Amino acid sequence: MKTLDRVNKRGADRRKFLRTGSIGAGAVIGTALFSDRLAGAQADDSPLNKGDVAILTFLSALEQVEADLWTQYAELGGAVTQGPTFSPIDLPFATGLAPNYITALQVLDGDMPQYIADNTDDEISHHRFLNNYLASKGANPIDLSAFAVLPPSQVTGVPQNGRLTNLKQLTVDTTWWTRYRSATANPDLGGTFENAVPDLAKGQHPAIPLSNADLILNSDGSIPNHLQAIANTAGFHFAFIEQGGTSLYPALAQKASSLEVLRVLLSIGGSEITHFQTWHDKAGNAPNITDGALTFPNLNSAVDPNTGATGPNVADEFQTNLIMPEPTVFLDAKLGPVSIIRPTSTQQGGAVASVVSFANDGLFLNPATGRNTGIVDVLMELAEAADAAKRKM
């Protein structure tokens, strides 16, 4: 991300980014409260050391953010039932409230509603488990509900309670697409990558229907380009979110001191990987359409949607069925290529990097102010503590 280096320099630079960046921070509500809770969680008498508690607290906070955004997707586009049996968590809200949105999502894959419901269930379980685990070790759980102030979709039936995240004005980075196909570049070694859908990385785009007006079909019963564009945006956003978790867990696992904490991180991280792999595959089925200034290119045309370049190398970078991580350089180019998760360094895939990417995505943008809510400052404080953790043997 363009702003990542600025954010990683020093605390003062971080605060400047949050308050004066292109989507700067709003009022910092409750920062002192969360600082005090974090300090309490890191008390010397905790069965876990300070670093492990910081890692788990940040992950629980971020999982609450993910549970919030996935809840919004499930309310509108999730399966009405989750198959013949329910998980112990179960979704405590109505799902599938926008049938025409579901129809547009199913253009990407017929099982999209089920996958959305299951992914939501998983993220809710991650947040609850991490909070329960922290409490079992004498540390304080984390709750960001004070920042649930953003308005949800106005589609009929959606509960009009405040949310942590905004899915109406997203700027979606799709460089994860080319990053996982590159055989010669690794973000941890300075590699840079093109967007698969350049227009998604510009402007602000809805990934959920804003109101019933977005759900009206064409007179012949077909899906309008605008509604399909909303579903396509969601498809690429699903993978963007889950790729973040795919990288975050191994990045922080390298800092864990407790073997049990390491087990927790590897086990939950594996679930995030399955999510990303699923959504990576489904995003490739997004149809080539245009809705105003937003075009979803034909990624199988062997044409670079960024530059117009052609050729076999271009085809390899964008072809939709190349969803397995292409072997690439890792640690040292002299070791040869290997298929890996990427990135897994603190600088590129750690806690601070994750918060920056979520903020740049527009997830915390308050439409009433045009600025971030105070959750960004709190997440940054937690992220810096997590990234500062050091493995102790």
PyMOL commands that set and color helices and strands:
alter all, ss='L'
color gray80, all
select helices_A, chain A and resi 4-9+11-20+31-41+50-77+99-105+112-136+145-147+175-179+187-189+198-201+212-215+225-253+259-283+312-318+333-335+346-349+351-361+375-387
alter helices_A, ss='H'
color red, helices_A
select strands_A, chain A and resi 290-291+294-295+365-366+371-372
alter strands_A, ss='S'
color yellow, strands_A
deselect
rebuild
show_as cartoon
